């Protein structure tokens, strides 16, 4: 670890064009010396934030029409104790653009190598939102659990099949490498880092200053509406539409293969190539999405919701929902219930 300063050196990377919100989270949490917090610490070792860019001293454009100037270059990334990679707001089209998949544009090899070098030195590597794409592109997420914003999960899975993607969580702590979901989840991961470094009392004090909840567990679901299933743009569009309309029916891979006029083995292989997941995993994901939608918009009992979504029993629904979102059906409904008319 770096011994340049008594403080813990945090390098926040400034990709271009920069998304100001996620970048500001790192600056707010780790860049302000909070004297009242430090005074209550047994060992007053705080953070030394260093804003880094590939070309220090050259203005980095943001997506909001203004620029920032980073004083530090990639050498500061390599020497840091913790490296934070926020999302970039520049978008590209992935190799699967025919199916409509978009993903954040990726940095140059020089940036990726700096992240690898920092990790090899033992630095803690952190991403906010779509910054996970940069970590995955550098190979730092291979074989690890990780998450990103729910909007990007499909593109992420398809590009990085060696990463164990964890959907519907606020953040994932995989040891040396940590990833957060979209936008405000960067705050939750930052407070998690504070708790790890300095204890719950310090994290709570900072949360109070930020006027946010002191602790949302990483396994809590991302606060999202349930997106409609993606059925278009694949060779199975007609089949997927039929599956969405038949979620309440007992469906097997053989049923799907027969509908697609293929053998089960050929169907399973081609389905995975087209969607990035297995037929049963896709079906389970859509059934859980339907159950969440019914919990949000109706007063149906848990048993009826389980039946209408195809999950069968209330016990199965409870198990699936707790695995995916970390809460029971009643707690999920209380948190996300919205007017059915709306």
N, C-alpha and C positions, 0 to 999 in steps of 0.2 A: 504493500500500500504506500501511497505517497507520503513523504515526510517533509514536504515543502512548508507546511504550516501546521500548527497545532490543531487547526480545525479540519473537519472532514471535507475534502474537496469534491464539490459536485459540478460536473461539466454538463451543461445543457446544450445540446446541439441545435443550431438554427438552420433548418433546411429552407430552401427557397422554391416557391414562395411559402412563407411561414404562416401558419394558422395561429393568430395571436392568443386565443383563449388557452389552449393547452400549454403553449409556451409560458404564458403568464402564471399558470398554476405552479410551475417549477420555480419561477422567480418569486412568487408570493410566499410559498412555503419554505423554500431553502435559501432565499436571497435576502431576507430581512433578519437582522440581528435583534431578536426580541429580548430586551434586557430583563423584563420581569419574568420571562420564562427561564432564561439562562441563570438568573439569580437563585432559582429554586432547584438547580441541578447539582448533584453531588460532585460531578466532574464537568465543569463548564466548557465543554468542547462542542461548539456549534458547527455551522456549515459555512464554507467559503464557496459561493456560487461563481462560476466562470462561464460566461456565454461564449460559445465556440462556433466557428464557421469554417468552411473549407478555404475561404479567402478572407482572413481577418483584415479589418479596416475598410473593406468594401461593403457598401450598403446592401443589406439583405431585404428584398421586397417582401411585404406581407400581402395577404389576400384582401386587406382592408384599405389599401391605398396609401400606406405609409411604409417607411423603411426603418430598419435598425442597423446599427453598426456593432459587430462583435469584435471585442478586443483580442480574443484568443483564437488560435488556430487549432488544427487537429492534434498537435502535439500535446495540448492541454487535455484533450479527450483521452489520449493514451496514458497520461500520468494521473488521471483522476481516481478518486476512491469510488465514486458513483457516477455513472453516465446516464443522462436522461435523454431519450429521443422522442420528442413530441411529434404529432402528425404534421405532414406537409399537405398543403391545400392544392397542390398541382395534381392533375389526374391524367392517367394514361389509359390505354385500352389493352387488356391482357390478350394472350394468345388465343383466348376463347371468345373474342369479341363477337363472333357470330351468334353466340348464345346470349349476348347482352351483358357480359361480365366486365365491370370496370374495376380498376384498382389504382391505388396511389402510384404516381411515378416514383421510381427508385433512384437513390443517390449514386454518385460515381463510385468506382472501385476504390478510390483513395479513401473515401469516407467509410466504406465497408471494412477496409483493412484496418483503419484506426480503431473501429469497434472491436474487431477480432484481437488486435494487439492489446487493447485495454482489458478484454476478458481474460486473455492469457496471463496478464499481470495479476489477475485476481480481482479486478474492479467489479462492482455490482452494476449490472446493466438493466435499465428500466425503459419501458416504452409506454407512451400514452396513446390511446386510440389507434389510428392506423400506423403509428410508429412501429407496430409489431411487424409490418411488412419489411421494414429496413432490417430489423433484427433477424428475421427469417432469411432474408436475402443474404445476409452475412454468414448464415449457417449456425447462428447462435441458438436457434430454437429446435434444431434437429433432435428428434427423440424426446423433446420436452413437452410439457403441458403449457398451453398459452391461450390467450384470448385477444379479441380486438372488438371494434364496434360491430354490433349485430348486422349493420348494413353491408359489411365487407366480408362476412364469414364465408359465404359461398366462394367468392374469388380467392380468399385466403386458403381454403381447403384444397381447391383445385391446383393452385400454384405450389403449395408446400405440403404434399401428402405425407411427409415424414414427421410433421408436427402434430401432436395430439391436441386438436382444437377443443377448447372447453367453451361452449356457448352459454349465453344467459347467466353470466357471472359478472361481477364488477371488476375483479382483478384475479390474477393467478400468481401465486408466489411459488416459483419452481426452484428456489434456492438462490443461486447466483444471478439468475435472470428472472425478471418480474415483468408482467404485462398487464395493462389495464384495458377496460372496455372504453366506450366512447366518451369523449368530452369530460363531463364532471366526474366520471369515475377516476380520472387522474387525481382528483382531490382525495378520494378514498384510498388509493394506493399510496399517495404521499403521506397520509396520516398513518397508514400501516407501517411505512418506513420509519416514521418518527417513533412509533411504539416499539419497533424492533431496536432502534438505536438508543432511545432514551427512556422508554417506559410509557405506560398508559397515562400517567399524570401529565407529562409534558405534551403528549399528543392531545389530550383533552384541553389543555390550556390554549394550544394553538387553534384547535377547532373552535373554541369559544371566541377567540379573536376573529376568526373567519366567519363566525355566525353560521356554522353548519353542524350537523349531527356529529358527535365525537367518534362514532363507530358505526359504519355499515359493513357488515361482514363481507369478505370477498365472495362468498358463495351466494350472496343475495342476488336475485335476478336483476338484469339490466332493466331500467325503467323504460320499456318500449311497448307500443301497441303491437298486437300480433300482426305481422305482415301477411298479405295474401300469399298463398303458395305460388312459386314460380313454375309455370307449366309451359309457357311458350318458348320458342327458340330452340327446342330440342327435337330429335326424331320421335320422341315419345309424347309429344304435346297432347295428342288426342287421348292417349292412354292416361296421362296424368290428370287431364280434365275429368275422365271417367272415375279415376280413383278418388279425387276430391269429392265428387258427388256420391261416392259409395263408401265413405269412411266408416259408416255405421255397420257395414256388412262384414262378415268374416271372410277376409281375403287372404290368399296364400300366394307365394311366388308362382306356383303352377297356374293359378287363376290369371295372374298378370301375364305370364308367358303365353298362355293360350289366347288371351285377348290380343296380344301383339303378334300372334302366329309364329312363335319361336319355341325352341326347346328351352326348358328352364335354365340350363347351363349357359346357353348362348344369350338368353335374355338377361340373366344376372350380370354377365360380363359387359354387354353393351349398355345396359342401364347404368352401371357404375361409370363407364366411360363418358356417358352423356350428362350425368347429374352429379358425379363426384361422391356418390354414396350408394349403399346397397338398397335394393327394393324395400326390404323390411324396415331398414333405418329411415328411409324417406317416408314410408307409411306411418311409422310411429311418430316421427316429427310432426307430420300434418295432423295426426289424431290429437296429439298434445296441443298443437296450436288451436284446433277446433275446440278442445276442452277449455283452454284459456279464454277463448272468445266468448264461449257460453257462460263461463263464470263471471266475466266482465260485464256482460250485457243482459243477463237473464237472472231470474230467481229460481231456476230449476234446481232440484235437489242434486246432491253429488252423485247419487245413483243414476239419475236420469242423464246428467251430463256425461257420465262415464259410458252409458249405453249409446247416446247419440253421437258421441265422438269415436266410438269403436274401441274404446279402451276396456270395455266389458264390465268391470266391477269397480265399485268405489275404492276398494283396497288397491287395485292396480293403478287407478288414477292418482290416489294419494302417493303411492310409491314413485310413479313417473314424475309427478309434479315436484315432489321433494327433491328428487335427484336433479331435476333441471333447474328449479328455481329456489330450492332451499326452504320452501314454506308448504303448509297444508292448503287444501282447496279453500277452506273457510278463511284462512289468513290472506290468501291470494285475493279472494273476492273482496274482503274488507279493504285491502290496499288499492285495488285497481277497479273496483266497481264503478261503472259509468252508466249514464242514462241510456237505456235501450233505444229510445227514440232518436237520440243523438247519433 
